[in-house]
């Protein structure tokens, strides 16, 4: 079994800390981008999902880093962050 590359090792003095892999770090950064974009627009998860045609369960999974948001979703969220009204109009 192939072991993932560790990016951030656990702090040995903290019993609750854990190693972070490159994949987990990427998933967390994507989750943060999505959450910050949504909250920056002042929208709840349900409002964001409805306005931009994203299933609310999928949005929750991405924001909570349960699932890695795919590249196209990250690009879509970046465009939403720059032009929210234009995107909302385009998907309506």
C-alpha positions in Angstrom: 0.0 0.0 0.0 1.4 3.4 -1.0 1.6 6.0 1.7 0.7 9.6 0.9 3.3 12.3 1.2 3.1 14.1 4.5 3.2 17.9 4.3 2.8 18.9 7.9 3.8 16.5 10.6 1.8 16.2 13.8 3.1 18.1 16.8 4.5 15.4 19.1 3.6 17.5 22.2 -0.1 17.6 21.2 -1.9 14.3 21.6 -4.8 15.5 19.4 -2.7 16.8 16.5 -2.3 14.7 13.4 -0.2 14.5 10.2 -1.5 16.4 7.2 -1.1 15.0 3.7 -0.8 17.1 0.5 -4.2 15.9 -0.5 -5.8 16.9 2.8 -4.2 20.3 2.7 -5.5 20.9 -0.9 -9.0 19.8 0.2 -8.9 22.2 3.1 -7.7 25.1 1.0 -10.5 24.5 -1.5 -13.0 24.3 1.3 -11.8 27.6 2.8 -12.0 29.4 -0.6 -15.6 28.2 -1.1 -16.7 29.1 2.4 -15.0 32.5 2.4 -16.5 33.3 -1.0 -20.0 32.4 0.2 -19.7 34.2 3.5 -18.1 37.2 1.8 -21.3 37.5 -0.3 -23.3 37.3 2.9 -25.2 34.2 1.8 -26.2 31.1 3.8 -25.3 27.7 2.3 -28.9 27.3 1.2 -29.0 30.8 -0.4 -25.7 30.3 -2.2 -26.7 26.9 -3.4 -30.0 28.1 -4.8 -28.6 31.3 -6.3 -25.7 29.6 -8.1 -27.4 26.2 -8.9 -25.2 24.0 -6.7 -26.8 21.2 -4.7 -26.7 22.3 -1.1 -25.5 18.9 0.1 -22.6 19.1 -2.4 -21.8 22.6 -1.2 -21.7 21.4 2.5 -19.5 18.5 1.6 -17.0 20.9 -0.1 -17.1 23.5 2.6 -16.6 20.9 5.4 -13.8 19.2 3.3 -15.6 15.9 3.4 -15.2 15.8 -0.4 -12.5 17.6 -2.5 -14.2 20.2 -4.7 -13.2 19.5 -8.3 -11.1 22.0 -10.3 -14.2 23.2 -12.3 -16.0 24.0 -9.1 -13.1 26.0 -7.7 -13.0 27.9 -11.0 -16.7 28.5 -10.8 -16.5 29.8 -7.2 -13.7 32.1 -8.2 -15.8 33.6 -11.0 -18.7 33.9 -8.6 -16.5 35.8 -6.2 -15.6 38.3 -8.9 -19.0 38.6 -10.7 -21.8 37.3 -8.4 -24.6 39.2 -10.1 -23.5 38.2 -13.6 -23.2 34.5 -12.7 -26.6 34.6 -10.9 -28.2 36.1 -14.0 -26.5 33.6 -16.3 -27.8 30.6 -14.4 -31.3 31.9 -13.7 
